[in-house]
Amino acid sequence: MLADSDMQPSVQKLVGNVAQDALVYLNEESCHTDAFTEPVTGVLKALNELKQEFPPSIVDRGILQEAITKSSARVTLKRQRYAETV
């Protein structure tokens, strides 16, 4: 006869199942770096240096402003999806 512990799944199997089930909630949009709010001083410094190499006219100001406007919504959505997944 099987003991109760023989009929219960292992902790490793349960963790594996949860991880597998969570993958459907982690789509590409929720993992993109455009939604991260951590400080990235090295990246910002490199971008500023790179910006000096190109004329200002190369940047489409309309697209830049739209990206800036949407970034707040992306951060909010990323945090919401993270909280729901966890």
DONU-135270 format. One record per residue (C-alpha): x, y negated, z negated; chain; residue in three letters. Coordinates in Angstrom, 2 decimals. Each point is the difference from the previous one (the first is absolute). Layout:
REM residues N
<<X; Y; Z>; A; ALA>
...
This chain:
REM residues 86
<<0.00; 0.00; 0.00>; A; MET>
<<1.24; -3.51; 0.79>; A; LEU>
<<0.70; -2.46; -2.78>; A; ALA>
<<-1.50; -3.51; 0.12>; A; ASP>
<<3.40; -1.45; 0.91>; A; SER>
<<0.21; 2.33; 3.04>; A; ASP>
<<-3.19; -1.49; 1.45>; A; MET>
<<0.99; -3.64; -0.46>; A; GLN>
<<2.10; -1.70; 2.66>; A; PRO>
<<3.51; -1.09; -0.92>; A; SER>
<<0.82; -3.60; -0.78>; A; VAL>
<<2.21; -0.10; 3.09>; A; GLN>
<<-2.89; 1.16; 2.18>; A; LYS>
<<-2.35; -2.60; -1.51>; A; LEU>
<<2.55; -2.79; 0.54>; A; VAL>
<<0.52; 1.20; 3.56>; A; GLY>
<<-3.73; -0.05; 0.64>; A; ASN>
<<-0.39; -3.51; -1.40>; A; VAL>
<<2.95; -1.23; 2.08>; A; ALA>
<<-1.45; 1.61; 3.14>; A; GLN>
<<-3.46; -1.45; -0.65>; A; ASP>
<<1.44; -3.48; -0.61>; A; ALA>
<<1.69; -0.13; 3.41>; A; LEU>
<<-3.28; -0.81; 1.76>; A; VAL>
<<-0.22; -3.22; -2.01>; A; TYR>
<<3.54; -1.13; 0.84>; A; LEU>
<<-0.37; -1.23; 3.55>; A; ASN>
<<2.67; -1.93; 1.83>; A; GLU>
<<-1.48; -3.40; -0.84>; A; GLU>
<<0.21; 0.60; -3.75>; A; SER>
<<3.69; 0.91; 0.19>; A; CYS>
<<1.30; -2.83; 2.20>; A; HIS>
<<2.61; -2.31; -1.43>; A; THR>
<<-1.97; -3.09; 1.02>; A; ASP>
<<-2.10; 0.50; -3.12>; A; ALA>
<<2.82; 0.19; -2.52>; A; PHE>
<<0.30; -2.87; -2.42>; A; THR>
<<3.31; 0.91; -1.62>; A; GLU>
<<2.81; -2.53; 0.30>; A; PRO>
<<2.22; 0.67; 3.01>; A; VAL>
<<2.59; -2.76; -0.30>; A; THR>
<<2.54; 1.75; 2.24>; A; GLY>
<<-2.53; 0.46; 2.78>; A; VAL>
<<-1.19; -3.60; -0.28>; A; LEU>
<<3.59; -1.25; 0.13>; A; LYS>
<<0.69; 2.10; 3.11>; A; ALA>
<<-3.18; -1.29; 1.64>; A; LEU>
<<0.95; -3.60; -0.72>; A; ASN>
<<3.44; 0.57; 1.52>; A; GLU>
<<-1.55; 1.69; 3.03>; A; LEU>
<<-2.46; -2.88; 0.35>; A; LYS>
<<2.95; -2.36; 0.53>; A; GLN>
<<0.96; 1.96; 3.12>; A; GLU>
<<-3.30; -0.65; 1.82>; A; PHE>
<<-1.72; -3.22; 1.04>; A; PRO>
<<-3.18; -0.81; -1.97>; A; PRO>
<<-2.03; 0.09; 3.21>; A; SER>
<<0.46; 3.77; 0.24>; A; ILE>
<<-2.39; 0.55; -2.93>; A; VAL>
<<-3.70; -0.10; 0.83>; A; ASP>
<<-1.35; -2.11; -2.88>; A; ARG>
<<-3.57; 1.28; 0.48>; A; GLY>
<<1.03; 3.62; -0.39>; A; ILE>
<<2.26; -0.87; -2.93>; A; LEU>
<<-2.83; -1.81; -1.81>; A; GLN>
<<-2.41; 2.87; 0.67>; A; GLU>
<<2.51; 2.49; -1.45>; A; ALA>
<<0.49; -2.15; -3.10>; A; ILE>
<<-3.77; -0.31; -0.45>; A; THR>
<<-0.56; 3.75; 0.31>; A; LYS>
<<2.87; 1.00; -2.29>; A; SER>
<<-1.99; -0.78; -3.16>; A; SER>
<<-2.85; 2.26; 1.10>; A; ALA>
<<2.49; 2.76; 0.87>; A; ARG>
<<1.59; -0.17; -3.45>; A; VAL>
<<-3.42; 0.15; -1.67>; A; THR>
<<-1.05; 2.97; 2.14>; A; LEU>
<<3.29; 1.82; -0.67>; A; LYS>
<<-0.38; -0.45; -3.75>; A; ARG>
<<-3.63; 1.17; 0.15>; A; GLN>
<<0.90; 3.13; 1.98>; A; ARG>
<<2.90; 0.73; -2.31>; A; TYR>
<<-2.26; -0.26; -3.07>; A; ALA>
<<-2.65; 2.21; 1.60>; A; GLU>
<<2.58; 2.60; 1.01>; A; THR>
<<1.71; 0.10; -3.38>; A; VAL>
